[in-house]
Amino acid sequence: MADNYGDAFDPEKLIQCPYDKNHQIRACRFPYHLVKCRKNHPDIVQQLVTCPFNARHQVPRAEIGQHIANCDNKSFIEQDIASTLGTYRRDLSVVSTWQSPPCEEDWDKDLEDESKSAFIWGVHRYETNRTESSTTLGLKNHLPSSVRVPRSLPYVLPWKSSAGN
């Protein structure tokens, strides 16, 4: 079995198809051939299992345990995991000195202010101090002169509004 998958880095190397022993495929075309040949041999597909380390490895069900223990691609995965964990541990040891700036927002106060009056498009509220003890809200219209306020709410249909009159 090991000879069948050896030297996967040579794209011109011939590899024997696990579904049809008469097929010899170049390594660079092998994944495409596996997909095609898998469709043509559904009876053999049930007898083979895919290696978890390399999808090109199709192994008989009885031999999968031995293959996993001895698979050459297993070492690549283990090295990748080890290097990833090493990088992750190094990142954990770095202590950040960044602190968030103080927050000047007060969402509760904003909710109270918004609940005092309804939203009207193009009209802004402003506060005026007439005396030190009383604050009044004023409205200022910022709509251009060519835009007017609608006569009815947008969700009322014209034929319904005229029927009610």
N, C-alpha and C positions, 0 to 999 in steps of 0.2 A: 504494500500500500504506500509506503513512504517514497518509493521510487516513482510512483505515479504522480506525486505532487512536488517532487524535488525541483530546486532551482527555478522558482516562480518568477525570478527577475529576468530570465531570458525569454523575450517575447516570441522567439522562433522555435523554442523547444516544443516537441510534439508530446501531447498528453492524451492518454487513453480515456475515452468517454466511459463513465460508470454505467450508463444505460445500455450502450451497445459496444461490445468489446472490439468490434471491427472499425470503429471510428477512432482516428488519430487526428487530433485538432491542435493547431498552434496555440500556445499559451495566451497570446493576445486576443484570440477569438473564442477562447474556452467559455467565458461567462455567457456569451450570446448563444453558443451551441448548447449549453446546459439548459437554458430556458426552452429552446426549440425541441431538443431531444426529450425533455421532461414531458412535454405535451404528447409526444408520439409514443411514449412507453408508460402509460398509467399503471400497469401491473407491477413494474419494477420500482416505480416511485414509492409504493407502499412498503417495499422491503428496505429502502434506504433512508438514512437520517442525515440531515445537514449538520456539519461541524459548527459549534458555536463560535469558533475562532476564525474560520475561513469558509465562506459560503461555497467555494469551489470544491470543498471536500464533501463528497457524498459517500457515506460509509454504511455498510450493512448494520441493521439494528443490533445484532448480537455483538458487534465489535466496537460500538460507539464509546463504551467506557475505556477500553484500551487506547482508542484513538485520542480521546480527550487527554488522557494521562501523558501521551507521547507526542502530541501535535506540535510541530515546529512553530506554528503561529501563536501558540500559547505564550511563548516567551516574549513576543512582541507586545502582546496585550499586557502582560505582567509588568514589563518595563515602562510602558505608557502609564499604567496606573501608578507605579512607584514614582515616576517623575511628576505626575500630576499631584500626588499627595505631598511630595517634597515642596513643590511650588506653593501649594495651599498652606502648608505649615509655615513657610517663610512669610506668606502674606499675613497670617494670623499674628506673627510676632511684631509686626509694625503697628505702633500705637499712633492713632490719629490725634493731632492736636487741634483739629478744627472744632470750633464751637459755633452753634447757630446764633445769629444776631438776635437781640431782644425783639420780641414781637410787639408791635404797636397797635395791632388790630384788636378790637373788642366786638366779637360777633353778637354778643347779647345786646349791647348798646345799638348795633346796627339793626337788629331785629325790632327793637323798640321803636327806633326812628322810622323804619319802613312801615310798621303797623299803624302809625298815626295817619297816614294818607295813602290813597290808592295811587298806583303808577299811571301816569298819563304821558303818552309819547310826545316828546318835544317840549314838555313843561318841566322845569327844574324848580326844586324847592330851595329856598334860602332863608336864613335866619336874620331877623333884624332886632336890635336891642333898642327899644324905645325908652325904657328906664332900666335901671340896674336890676330891678326885681322881676321884670316880666320880659320874656322872649317870645316873639310871635313869628309864625312861619308865613312867608310870602311866596307867591308863585310867579314865575316869570316864563313867558311863552317865547321859545326860541325857534318856532316854526317860521319858514319864509312866508311872505305875504301871499304867495300864490297857492299855499296849502291851507285848507280849511279843515275843521273838525267834522267827522262824518255825522250825518243826521240820525243814523241808527247804528246799533251795535253790528259788528261784522257777521255775527252768526244768525242774524234775522234776515230771512229771505224777503225780497221786495214785495212779492205777492201776498205774503203773510202779514207784513206790516200795514199794507193798505186795506186788507180785509178787516183788521181790528178797528179801523177808524170809522 
